[in-house]
Amino acid sequence: METNSQPQNASSMNWIVWFIGLNLICLLLAALAVWLGWRAYTLTTTGEVTQARIVRLIEGGESDDLTPVFQFQVDGETYEVQSQNSYAWWLAELRFPEGKQIEIRYDPSNPELAEINSFWSVWGETILLSIFTVLFALGVNAYFVTRWRMNKT
């Protein structure tokens, strides 16, 4: 009987390790979402709004996405910042042609932390990561609870 119980215990231990490991990944993703959210919140509440000029669009490697790079001045010093967000080539060419003036939001204590002043540009990463993290955590835990209940009976 011991030979049959040993593989069962090893299998149970394997499931526990997967359960803990995947939930730790969920916690790390949640921590990243909180950090991004805090950064977006700070930029939204304490950030200042100014005008910037699009200086170029950077290609996104293997994809056709383009990332705008904008330039602006704060207290006589010029800053050049790459947006956190990438856009489909056709959308980027329409919304952000080189030389276009856009409104940005920047952190007065760290002007290099700047983003295009739109809800989605500032909060998009936080929202998407949060939704993914919640769905991933629910899926992982629903799977393990279902598996645990099936093995219990």
MIFI-585561 format. One record per residue (C-alpha): residue in one letter; x, y, z. Coordinates in steps of 0.001 Angstrom, whole numbers, padded with zeros to 6 digits. Layout:
<pts>
- A,X,Y,Z $
...
</pts>
This chain:
<pts>
- M,000000,000000,000000 $
- E,002860,002366,000633 $
- T,003946,002187,-002998 $
- N,000495,003422,-004093 $
- S,000334,006214,-001521 $
- Q,003766,007551,-002351 $
- P,002912,008558,-005963 $
- Q,-000365,010024,-004687 $
- N,001534,012166,-002161 $
- A,004040,013232,-004827 $
- S,001173,014152,-007138 $
- S,-000545,016125,-004363 $
- M,002688,017934,-003597 $
- N,003106,018734,-007289 $
- W,-000379,020315,-007396 $
- I,000311,022333,-004254 $
- V,003548,023668,-005762 $
- W,001698,024666,-008959 $
- F,-001110,026245,-006932 $
- I,001298,028290,-004798 $
- G,003520,029193,-007759 $
- L,000688,030422,-009966 $
- N,-000848,032382,-007106 $
- L,002529,034021,-006446 $
- I,002585,035052,-010104 $
- C,-000899,036521,-009586 $
- L,000379,038462,-006580 $
- L,003335,039806,-008558 $
- L,001030,040878,-011389 $
- A,-001291,042522,-008858 $
- A,001663,044362,-007289 $
- L,002733,045585,-010734 $
- A,-000844,046731,-011449 $
- V,-000915,048615,-008123 $
- W,002425,050275,-008903 $
- L,001250,051284,-012403 $
- G,-002026,052489,-010898 $
- W,-000222,054583,-008301 $
- R,001962,056084,-011010 $
- A,-001093,056879,-013170 $
- Y,-002961,058273,-010161 $
- T,-000024,060503,-009218 $
- L,000320,061711,-012793 $
- T,-003430,062401,-012938 $
- T,-003702,064227,-009608 $
- T,-000406,066112,-009323 $
- G,000726,066191,-012949 $
- E,000790,069401,-014896 $
- V,-000543,069772,-018417 $
- T,001475,071426,-021183 $
- Q,001931,071348,-024940 $
- A,004455,069072,-026627 $
- R,005507,068418,-030198 $
- I,005745,064995,-031824 $
- V,009352,064577,-032986 $
- R,009191,061045,-034403 $
- L,007466,057680,-034344 $
- I,009497,054628,-033323 $
- E,008770,051268,-034905 $
- G,007871,048509,-032463 $
- G,010252,045776,-033574 $
- E,008456,042800,-035145 $
- S,005026,044429,-035089 $
- D,003859,047317,-037232 $
- D,003017,049353,-034125 $
- L,004487,052814,-033717 $
- T,005316,054644,-030497 $
- P,005210,058448,-030443 $
- V,008176,060420,-029094 $
- F,007362,063952,-027988 $
- Q,009373,066955,-026892 $
- F,008397,069680,-024438 $
- Q,009933,072329,-022208 $
- V,009725,072844,-018469 $
- D,011470,075831,-016887 $
- G,013585,076342,-020006 $
- E,014831,072740,-020097 $
- T,013835,070533,-023051 $
- Y,012676,066963,-022443 $
- E,012182,064229,-025006 $
- V,009965,061376,-023849 $
- Q,008801,058176,-025508 $
- S,005157,057349,-024856 $
- Q,004382,054175,-022886 $
- N,001792,053302,-025496 $
- S,002157,051949,-029000 $
- Y,-000423,052446,-031714 $
- A,-001247,050634,-034939 $
- W,000757,052250,-037752 $
- W,-002302,053742,-039433 $
- L,-003637,055200,-036169 $
- A,-000251,056564,-035139 $
- E,000237,058228,-038539 $
- L,-003214,059849,-038255 $
- R,-003090,060909,-034593 $
- F,000595,061723,-034198 $
- P,002171,063056,-037394 $
- E,005643,064494,-036925 $
- G,005506,068132,-035807 $
- K,001958,067953,-034425 $
- Q,001301,069781,-031155 $
- I,-000288,067563,-028507 $
- E,-001321,067984,-024901 $
- I,000706,065986,-022391 $
- R,000696,065502,-018652 $
- Y,003996,065376,-016745 $
- D,005204,065013,-013168 $
- P,006601,068405,-012035 $
- S,009154,066733,-009748 $
- N,010284,064399,-012562 $
- P,009342,065821,-015980 $
- E,010703,062732,-017724 $
- L,007628,060940,-016379 $
- A,005193,062232,-018971 $
- E,002404,060837,-021101 $
- I,-000061,061974,-023726 $
- N,-002933,063584,-021854 $
- S,-005794,061183,-022473 $
- F,-007528,058798,-020113 $
- W,-006504,055712,-022058 $
- S,-002873,056808,-022487 $
- V,-002442,057388,-018749 $
- W,-004586,054554,-017368 $
- G,-004594,051965,-020191 $
- E,-001756,049737,-018939 $
- T,-003178,049687,-015418 $
- I,-006675,048775,-016582 $
- L,-005551,046019,-018953 $
- L,-003105,044478,-016478 $
- S,-005691,044594,-013680 $
- I,-008341,042869,-015802 $
- F,-005858,040221,-016946 $
- T,-004650,039621,-013384 $
- V,-008165,039206,-011967 $
- L,-009213,036844,-014774 $
- F,-005983,034856,-014479 $
- A,-006326,034550,-010686 $
- L,-009977,033513,-010952 $
- G,-009176,030975,-013662 $
- V,-006210,029467,-011806 $
- N,-008069,029187,-008513 $
- A,-011294,027908,-010104 $
- Y,-009279,025187,-011828 $
- F,-007483,024118,-008667 $
- V,-010619,024199,-006490 $
- T,-012497,022119,-009081 $
- R,-009592,019676,-009347 $
- W,-009333,019461,-005540 $
- R,-013074,018769,-005187 $
- M,-012944,016075,-007870 $
- N,-010012,014345,-006145 $
- K,-011660,014620,-002731 $
- T,-014675,012521,-003728 $
</pts>
